């Protein structure tokens, strides 16, 4: 699985979920109740989207003019318009979508999947986090934590700048046979030490992490070498343009990791990149331009290589935005500085490959895009569906902690959303 995490909350009503009712009510008072996160900057003045929508593909899926490349893959994706977490701030909603609960300290989705399935390549980490050069998302390293699972299952960070992994090259004095003899000796000592301390999972994880580091000296350098890719592939991902080169490079690295047997890859955008409480007219187009072409290229590239059927691709944030204006700093007639507040009660994200339907739009929000109304997909339903696609029984993927079976899914009402499945 490759999960592109748009931390901050992309505005679904400006990107994927057009609402004609907002055009009719633009500038008028919202006719209902709203849940604000920032009450101080709140208004009830309806704001129609300033961007045009078009239908794409044979499916006729709706996309904003801000994401035309995503529109071009409409017939490859499932658009979920009825996502719901109901916890209206970033940290809690990130946790809900990432670890199954609004609470922190629990294992992340990638940790659960690698705990359940492991890796197909013992020379690379099973779970990789590709971070943004602008900084970590809200909650920082908790986004790829192993929680109380053994630390073997935490995400391994690949840096956004060179060198992407530090210390891959051994000192000249250790290269070759000298290092081989040294590592063989250390392995013998480590194993003897561990045999005297059976069941010490942290010790086992530490030994395995050092052994993996040694094996990565050759394979990791190869997987991160994008010069092996063709010029056409570079252009496909937008590596020839400054506005898309960075995110495109990470998407391409993600594909190279997946095709070498890595189980789970997170691609993050920086802290609050999509949190547009103000100046949305400027900042939303900029955020879209950064990811639109590379995200679409990733899906198309996986498809042309025969990898999409066995790889789940996800794109989305932890929330959407409200249909009303926030922060009237520029005065009544100036909308250049306004934004939208949080909305976790109904928002959109898309998935592709791995057993999801193609060219399918699932669920809906109300006429204003505020609340998920039809075929609601809660975060725990999404997790149950993912585990099912990976061949895992949500009720049996458990870890015994303090004598109690712990699971990714904590809600007894969780269901596999069969309508999403091909």
C-alpha positions as CSV (number, residue, x, y, z in Angstrom):
1,X,0.0,0.0,0.0
2,X,1.1,3.6,-0.8
3,X,-0.7,6.2,1.2
4,X,-0.3,9.9,0.2
5,X,-1.2,11.8,3.3
6,X,-2.4,15.4,2.7
7,X,-2.1,16.6,6.2
8,X,-4.3,19.6,7.1
9,X,-7.5,18.8,5.3
10,X,-8.0,19.3,1.6
11,X,-11.3,21.1,0.8
12,X,-13.5,18.4,-0.7
13,X,-16.1,21.0,-1.9
14,X,-13.4,22.8,-3.9
15,X,-11.8,19.6,-5.3
16,X,-14.1,16.5,-5.6
17,X,-17.6,17.2,-4.3
18,X,-19.4,20.0,-6.2
19,X,-22.4,21.6,-4.5
20,X,-24.7,23.7,-6.7
21,X,-26.7,24.6,-3.6
22,X,-23.7,26.7,-2.5
23,X,-23.9,28.7,-5.7
24,X,-27.5,29.7,-4.9
25,X,-26.8,30.6,-1.3
26,X,-23.4,32.3,-1.9
27,X,-23.1,35.3,0.5
28,X,-26.2,34.4,2.5
29,X,-26.4,32.9,6.0
30,X,-26.0,29.1,6.2
31,X,-29.4,27.6,6.9
32,X,-28.4,25.1,9.6
33,X,-26.1,24.2,12.4
34,X,-22.3,24.1,12.0
35,X,-19.6,22.7,14.2
36,X,-16.6,25.2,14.2
37,X,-13.1,24.4,15.3
38,X,-12.1,28.1,15.4
39,X,-15.2,29.9,16.7
40,X,-13.3,33.2,16.9
41,X,-12.8,33.4,13.1
42,X,-16.1,31.7,12.3
43,X,-18.9,33.1,10.1
44,X,-22.1,31.6,8.7
45,X,-21.7,33.2,5.3
46,X,-21.9,30.6,2.6
47,X,-19.0,30.5,0.1
48,X,-19.5,28.9,-3.2
49,X,-16.4,27.3,-4.7
50,X,-14.4,29.8,-6.9
51,X,-13.2,27.0,-9.1
52,X,-14.9,25.2,-12.0
53,X,-15.7,21.5,-12.0
54,X,-15.7,19.2,-15.0
55,X,-16.6,15.6,-15.5
56,X,-13.8,13.2,-16.4
57,X,-13.6,9.7,-17.9
58,X,-16.3,7.3,-18.9
59,X,-17.4,7.3,-15.3
60,X,-18.1,11.1,-15.5
61,X,-16.5,11.7,-12.1
62,X,-16.3,15.3,-10.9
63,X,-13.0,17.1,-10.4
64,X,-12.1,20.7,-9.9
65,X,-9.9,22.6,-12.4
66,X,-7.3,22.5,-9.6
67,X,-6.6,18.8,-10.0
68,X,-6.9,18.0,-13.8
69,X,-4.3,15.2,-13.6
70,X,-6.3,13.4,-10.9
71,X,-9.3,13.8,-13.2
72,X,-7.3,12.0,-15.9
73,X,-7.3,8.8,-13.8
74,X,-11.0,9.0,-12.9
75,X,-11.7,5.6,-14.4
76,X,-9.0,4.0,-12.2
77,X,-10.1,5.2,-8.8
78,X,-12.9,5.0,-6.2
79,X,-13.8,8.4,-4.9
80,X,-15.3,8.1,-1.4
81,X,-17.4,11.2,-0.8
82,X,-18.8,10.1,2.6
83,X,-15.8,9.8,4.9
84,X,-16.4,10.6,8.5
85,X,-14.3,10.6,11.7
86,X,-16.3,13.2,13.7
87,X,-13.4,14.4,15.8
88,X,-12.9,17.9,14.7
89,X,-9.2,18.7,15.2
90,X,-6.1,17.6,13.3
91,X,-4.5,15.3,15.9
92,X,-7.6,13.4,16.9
93,X,-8.7,12.9,13.3
94,X,-5.2,11.9,12.1
95,X,-5.2,9.3,14.9
96,X,-8.6,8.0,13.9
97,X,-7.6,7.4,10.3
98,X,-4.1,6.2,11.2
99,X,-4.4,4.1,14.4
100,X,-8.2,3.5,14.7
101,X,-8.8,5.8,17.7
102,X,-8.8,9.5,18.5
103,X,-6.2,8.7,21.2
104,X,-2.5,8.8,20.7
105,X,0.1,6.1,21.5
106,X,-1.5,3.3,19.4
107,X,0.2,1.5,16.5
108,X,-0.2,3.1,13.1
109,X,-1.9,1.5,10.1
110,X,1.4,0.7,8.5
111,X,2.7,-1.0,11.6
112,X,-0.4,-3.2,11.9
113,X,-0.1,-4.3,8.2
114,X,3.6,-5.1,8.6
115,X,2.9,-6.9,11.9
116,X,0.3,-9.0,10.1
117,X,2.1,-9.7,6.9
118,X,5.8,-8.8,7.2
119,X,7.9,-7.9,4.1
120,X,8.7,-9.7,0.9
121,X,12.2,-8.2,0.9
122,X,14.5,-8.8,3.8
123,X,17.0,-6.2,2.5
124,X,14.6,-3.3,2.8
125,X,12.3,-2.1,5.6
126,X,8.7,-3.4,5.5
127,X,7.3,0.0,6.4
128,X,8.7,3.3,5.0
129,X,7.8,6.9,5.7
130,X,8.8,9.5,3.0
131,X,8.7,12.8,4.8
132,X,8.3,16.3,3.4
133,X,11.3,18.7,3.3
134,X,9.0,21.4,4.8
135,X,8.7,19.4,8.0
136,X,6.8,16.6,9.6
137,X,3.0,16.6,9.7
138,X,1.0,17.4,12.9
139,X,1.9,14.7,15.6
140,X,5.3,14.3,14.1
141,X,6.8,10.8,14.3
142,X,3.6,9.5,15.9
143,X,2.3,9.3,12.3
144,X,4.4,6.2,11.7
145,X,4.8,4.9,15.3
146,X,4.7,1.2,16.2
147,X,2.9,2.2,19.4
148,X,3.0,-0.8,21.7
149,X,3.8,-3.2,19.0
150,X,7.4,-4.4,19.0
151,X,9.6,-1.6,17.6
152,X,10.5,-3.8,14.6
153,X,7.2,-2.6,13.1
154,X,7.8,1.2,13.3
155,X,8.1,3.1,10.0
156,X,11.6,3.7,8.7
157,X,12.2,7.3,7.6
158,X,13.7,8.0,4.2
159,X,14.8,11.7,4.3
160,X,13.4,14.2,1.7
161,X,16.9,15.4,0.8
162,X,20.2,13.8,-0.1
163,X,21.6,11.7,1.5
164,X,18.1,10.2,1.9
165,X,19.5,7.5,4.2
166,X,22.5,8.4,6.4
167,X,25.6,6.2,6.8
168,X,24.9,3.8,3.9
169,X,28.6,3.7,3.1
170,X,30.9,1.9,5.5
171,X,34.2,3.5,6.4
172,X,37.0,2.6,4.0
173,X,38.8,0.6,6.7
174,X,35.8,-1.7,6.9
175,X,34.7,-2.2,3.3
176,X,34.7,-5.7,1.9
177,X,35.8,-8.8,3.7
178,X,36.7,-6.9,6.9
179,X,33.2,-5.7,7.3
180,X,31.8,-9.2,6.5
181,X,34.0,-10.8,9.2
182,X,33.0,-8.0,11.7
183,X,29.3,-8.4,11.1
184,X,29.4,-12.2,11.3
185,X,31.1,-11.9,14.7
186,X,28.6,-9.3,15.9
187,X,25.7,-11.5,14.7
188,X,27.1,-14.5,16.7
189,X,27.4,-12.4,19.8
190,X,24.0,-10.8,19.4
191,X,22.3,-14.2,19.0
192,X,24.0,-15.7,22.0
193,X,22.9,-12.6,24.0
194,X,19.3,-12.9,22.8
195,X,19.1,-16.7,23.5
196,X,19.8,-15.9,27.2
197,X,16.9,-13.4,27.2
198,X,14.0,-15.1,25.3
199,X,10.9,-13.0,24.8
200,X,12.7,-9.7,24.9
201,X,11.0,-8.2,21.9
202,X,12.8,-4.8,22.1
203,X,16.2,-6.6,22.1
204,X,15.1,-8.7,19.1
205,X,13.9,-5.7,17.2
206,X,17.2,-3.8,17.9
207,X,19.2,-6.8,16.6
208,X,17.1,-7.1,13.5
209,X,17.3,-3.4,12.8
210,X,21.1,-3.5,12.8
211,X,21.1,-6.5,10.6
212,X,18.7,-4.8,8.2
213,X,20.9,-1.7,8.2
214,X,23.8,-3.8,7.0
215,X,21.8,-5.4,4.2
216,X,20.4,-2.1,3.1
217,X,23.9,-0.8,2.2
218,X,23.5,-2.3,-1.3
219,X,19.8,-2.5,-1.9
220,X,18.7,0.9,-0.5
221,X,21.3,2.7,-2.6
222,X,19.8,1.0,-5.7
223,X,16.2,1.7,-4.9
224,X,16.9,5.4,-4.3
225,X,18.8,5.9,-7.5
226,X,16.3,7.6,-9.8
227,X,18.8,8.0,-12.6
228,X,18.0,4.5,-13.5
229,X,14.5,5.6,-14.6
230,X,13.9,6.8,-18.2
231,X,13.5,10.5,-19.2
232,X,9.8,9.7,-20.0
233,X,9.2,8.4,-16.5
234,X,10.8,11.5,-15.0
235,X,8.5,13.7,-17.1
236,X,5.5,11.6,-16.2
237,X,6.1,12.3,-12.5
238,X,6.9,16.0,-13.1
239,X,10.6,15.7,-12.2
240,X,11.4,18.2,-15.0
241,X,9.4,21.0,-13.3
242,X,10.4,22.7,-10.0
243,X,6.8,22.8,-8.7
244,X,6.4,19.0,-8.9
245,X,9.9,17.7,-8.7
246,X,10.1,17.1,-5.0
247,X,6.8,15.3,-4.5
248,X,7.2,13.5,-7.8
249,X,10.6,12.2,-6.7
250,X,9.0,10.7,-3.5
251,X,6.1,9.2,-5.5
252,X,8.7,7.5,-7.8
253,X,10.7,6.3,-4.9
254,X,7.5,4.8,-3.4
255,X,6.9,2.9,-6.6
256,X,10.4,1.6,-6.6
257,X,10.1,0.5,-3.0
258,X,6.8,-1.3,-3.6
259,X,8.0,-3.2,-6.7
260,X,10.9,-4.5,-4.5
261,X,8.6,-5.9,-1.9
262,X,8.2,-3.1,0.7
263,X,4.8,-3.6,2.3
264,X,3.6,-0.1,3.2
265,X,4.8,3.4,2.2
266,X,3.5,6.7,3.5
267,X,4.2,9.8,1.5
268,X,3.6,12.9,3.7
269,X,3.0,16.5,2.9
270,X,4.4,19.1,5.4
271,X,2.8,20.4,8.6
272,X,-0.6,22.0,7.8
273,X,0.0,22.3,4.1
274,X,-3.7,21.8,3.5
275,X,-5.0,23.7,6.5
276,X,-6.5,26.7,4.7
277,X,-8.2,28.8,7.4
278,X,-7.3,31.9,5.4
279,X,-5.9,32.9,2.0
280,X,-7.4,29.8,0.4
281,X,-7.6,31.4,-3.1
282,X,-3.8,31.5,-3.2
283,X,-2.8,28.5,-1.1
284,X,-5.1,25.8,-2.3
285,X,-4.0,26.0,-5.9
286,X,-0.4,25.9,-4.8
287,X,-1.0,22.8,-2.6
288,X,-2.7,21.1,-5.5
289,X,0.0,21.9,-8.0
290,X,2.6,20.3,-5.7
291,X,0.9,16.9,-5.7
292,X,-1.6,16.6,-8.6
293,X,0.6,15.4,-11.5
294,X,2.8,13.1,-9.4
295,X,-0.2,11.5,-7.6
296,X,-1.8,10.7,-10.9
297,X,1.5,9.5,-12.4
298,X,1.9,7.0,-9.5
299,X,-1.4,5.3,-10.3
300,X,-0.7,5.2,-14.1
301,X,2.9,4.0,-13.6
302,X,1.8,1.2,-11.3
303,X,-0.9,0.2,-13.8
304,X,1.5,0.1,-16.8
305,X,3.9,-2.1,-14.8
306,X,1.2,-4.6,-13.7
307,X,1.4,-3.6,-10.0
308,X,-1.8,-1.7,-9.5
309,X,-4.0,-4.8,-9.0
310,X,-1.9,-5.8,-6.1
311,X,-1.2,-2.3,-4.6
312,X,-3.6,-0.1,-2.8
313,X,-3.0,3.6,-3.5
314,X,-4.6,6.2,-1.2
315,X,-4.8,10.0,-1.4
316,X,-6.5,12.1,1.2
317,X,-6.2,14.1,4.4
318,X,-7.7,13.8,7.9
319,X,-10.7,16.1,7.2
320,X,-12.4,18.4,4.7
321,X,-13.5,22.0,5.0
322,X,-16.8,23.8,5.9
323,X,-19.0,25.4,3.2
324,X,-18.8,28.9,4.9
325,X,-16.3,31.7,5.1
326,X,-13.7,31.8,7.8
327,X,-11.6,34.9,8.7
328,X,-13.2,37.9,7.1
329,X,-9.9,39.9,7.5
330,X,-10.1,41.6,4.1
331,X,-13.6,43.1,4.6
332,X,-17.0,42.2,3.2
333,X,-16.0,42.5,-0.5
334,X,-12.6,40.9,-0.4
335,X,-12.5,37.1,-0.5
336,X,-8.8,36.8,-1.3
337,X,-7.9,36.4,2.3
338,X,-10.7,34.1,3.5
339,X,-10.6,30.4,4.1
340,X,-12.6,27.5,5.4
341,X,-12.7,25.8,8.9
342,X,-12.3,22.1,9.7
343,X,-15.0,19.5,8.7
344,X,-14.6,15.9,9.8
345,X,-18.3,15.1,9.5
346,X,-18.2,14.6,5.8
347,X,-15.3,14.7,3.4
348,X,-13.6,13.0,0.4
349,X,-10.6,10.9,-0.3
350,X,-9.8,8.5,-3.1
351,X,-8.3,5.0,-3.4
352,X,-7.2,2.9,-6.3
353,X,-6.0,-0.6,-7.1
354,X,-5.7,-3.5,-4.7
355,X,-9.2,-4.7,-5.2
356,X,-11.1,-1.4,-5.1
357,X,-13.6,-0.6,-7.9
358,X,-12.6,1.5,-10.8
359,X,-14.4,4.7,-11.9
360,X,-16.7,4.5,-8.9
361,X,-18.1,7.3,-6.7
362,X,-19.3,6.1,-3.3
363,X,-21.6,7.9,-0.9
364,X,-22.5,11.6,-0.6
365,X,-22.6,14.5,1.7
366,X,-25.6,16.7,2.2
367,X,-26.5,19.4,-0.3
368,X,-23.9,21.7,1.3
369,X,-21.1,19.3,1.7
370,X,-21.2,19.5,5.5
371,X,-22.2,16.0,6.7
372,X,-21.8,12.6,5.2
373,X,-25.3,11.5,4.5
374,X,-25.5,8.5,2.2
375,X,-23.4,5.3,2.5
376,X,-21.2,6.8,5.3
377,X,-17.7,5.4,5.6
378,X,-16.3,5.8,9.1
379,X,-12.6,5.5,9.7
380,X,-13.1,2.0,11.3
381,X,-15.1,0.9,8.3
382,X,-12.3,2.0,6.0
383,X,-9.8,0.0,8.2
384,X,-11.9,-3.1,8.2
385,X,-12.2,-2.9,4.4
386,X,-8.4,-2.5,4.0
387,X,-7.6,-5.4,6.2
388,X,-10.1,-7.6,4.3
389,X,-8.3,-6.6,1.0
390,X,-5.0,-7.6,2.5
391,X,-6.5,-11.0,3.5
392,X,-6.5,-10.2,7.2
393,X,-9.5,-10.9,9.5
394,X,-10.1,-7.7,11.5
395,X,-11.1,-9.8,14.5
396,X,-8.0,-11.9,14.4
397,X,-5.2,-9.4,13.7
398,X,-4.6,-8.8,17.4
399,X,-1.7,-8.2,19.8
400,X,-1.9,-9.3,23.4
401,X,-1.1,-6.4,25.7
402,X,-1.5,-6.5,29.5
403,X,-3.5,-9.7,29.0
404,X,-5.9,-8.2,26.6
405,X,-6.2,-8.6,22.8
406,X,-5.6,-5.3,21.1
407,X,-6.6,-4.5,17.5
408,X,-6.5,-1.7,14.9
409,X,-10.3,-1.6,15.0
410,X,-11.8,-0.6,18.3
411,X,-15.4,-0.1,17.2
412,X,-17.7,-3.1,17.3
413,X,-19.9,-1.6,14.6
414,X,-17.0,-1.7,12.0
415,X,-18.0,-3.3,8.7
416,X,-16.3,-4.2,5.4
417,X,-17.7,-1.8,2.9
418,X,-18.4,-4.3,0.1
419,X,-19.7,-1.6,-2.3
420,X,-16.2,-0.4,-2.6
421,X,-14.8,-3.7,-3.7
422,X,-14.4,-4.7,-7.3
